[in-house]
Amino acid sequence: MGDVVNLKRERKRVARAVREVAADANRARFGRPSADRRLDDARAELDQRRLDAHKRSE
């Protein structure tokens, strides 16, 4: 037979875990200097332009 679980406590534990995951995502997104974000954006733009340059025209 399973253990008795307090549902209120379990809901709070799950909600806390969900908030922690969201907080980690926000830390990764907003917790970097603007220079790093601009560098990543520039690299992504360059990669996209390189990819577009290799497309075949029909």
C-alpha positions as a Markdown table, in Angstrom:
| # | Residue | x | y | z |
|---|---|---|---|---|
| 1 | Met | 0.0 | 0.0 | 0.0 |
| 2 | Gly | 1.2 | 3.5 | -0.8 |
| 3 | Asp | 2.2 | 6.2 | 1.6 |
| 4 | Val | -0.3 | 8.8 | 2.8 |
| 5 | Val | 0.3 | 12.2 | 1.1 |
| 6 | Asn | -0.9 | 15.6 | 2.1 |
| 7 | Leu | -2.4 | 16.9 | -1.1 |
| 8 | Lys | -2.1 | 20.5 | -0.1 |
| 9 | Arg | 1.6 | 20.1 | 0.6 |
| 10 | Glu | 2.1 | 18.1 | -2.7 |
| 11 | Arg | 0.4 | 20.9 | -4.7 |
| 12 | Lys | 2.6 | 23.5 | -3.2 |
| 13 | Arg | 5.7 | 21.4 | -3.9 |
| 14 | Val | 4.7 | 21.0 | -7.6 |
| 15 | Ala | 3.9 | 24.7 | -7.9 |
| 16 | Arg | 7.3 | 25.6 | -6.3 |
| 17 | Ala | 9.1 | 23.3 | -8.8 |
| 18 | Val | 7.2 | 24.9 | -11.8 |
| 19 | Arg | 8.2 | 28.4 | -10.6 |
| 20 | Glu | 11.8 | 27.3 | -10.2 |
| 21 | Val | 11.9 | 26.0 | -13.8 |
| 22 | Ala | 10.5 | 29.4 | -15.0 |
| 23 | Ala | 13.0 | 31.3 | -12.8 |
| 24 | Asp | 15.9 | 29.3 | -14.3 |
| 25 | Ala | 14.7 | 30.1 | -17.8 |
| 26 | Asn | 14.4 | 33.8 | -16.9 |
| 27 | Arg | 17.9 | 33.8 | -15.4 |
| 28 | Ala | 19.3 | 32.3 | -18.6 |
| 29 | Arg | 17.4 | 34.8 | -20.7 |
| 30 | Phe | 17.8 | 38.0 | -18.8 |
| 31 | Gly | 20.8 | 37.4 | -16.5 |
| 32 | Arg | 23.4 | 38.1 | -19.1 |
| 33 | Pro | 25.1 | 41.4 | -20.0 |
| 34 | Ser | 23.7 | 43.2 | -23.0 |
| 35 | Ala | 26.9 | 42.8 | -24.9 |
| 36 | Asp | 26.6 | 39.0 | -24.7 |
| 37 | Arg | 23.1 | 39.1 | -26.0 |
| 38 | Arg | 24.0 | 41.4 | -28.9 |
| 39 | Leu | 26.9 | 39.1 | -29.8 |
| 40 | Asp | 24.5 | 36.1 | -29.8 |
| 41 | Asp | 22.1 | 38.0 | -31.9 |
| 42 | Ala | 24.8 | 39.0 | -34.4 |
| 43 | Arg | 26.0 | 35.4 | -34.6 |
| 44 | Ala | 22.5 | 34.2 | -35.3 |
| 45 | Glu | 22.0 | 36.8 | -38.0 |
| 46 | Leu | 25.3 | 35.9 | -39.6 |
| 47 | Asp | 24.4 | 32.2 | -39.6 |
| 48 | Gln | 21.0 | 33.0 | -41.1 |
| 49 | Arg | 22.6 | 35.1 | -43.9 |
| 50 | Arg | 25.1 | 32.3 | -44.6 |
| 51 | Leu | 22.4 | 29.8 | -44.8 |
| 52 | Asp | 20.3 | 32.0 | -47.1 |
| 53 | Ala | 23.4 | 32.6 | -49.4 |
| 54 | His | 23.6 | 28.9 | -50.0 |
| 55 | Lys | 20.0 | 28.5 | -51.1 |
| 56 | Arg | 19.3 | 27.4 | -54.6 |
| 57 | Ser | 17.1 | 29.6 | -56.7 |
| 58 | Glu | 14.7 | 27.9 | -59.0 |
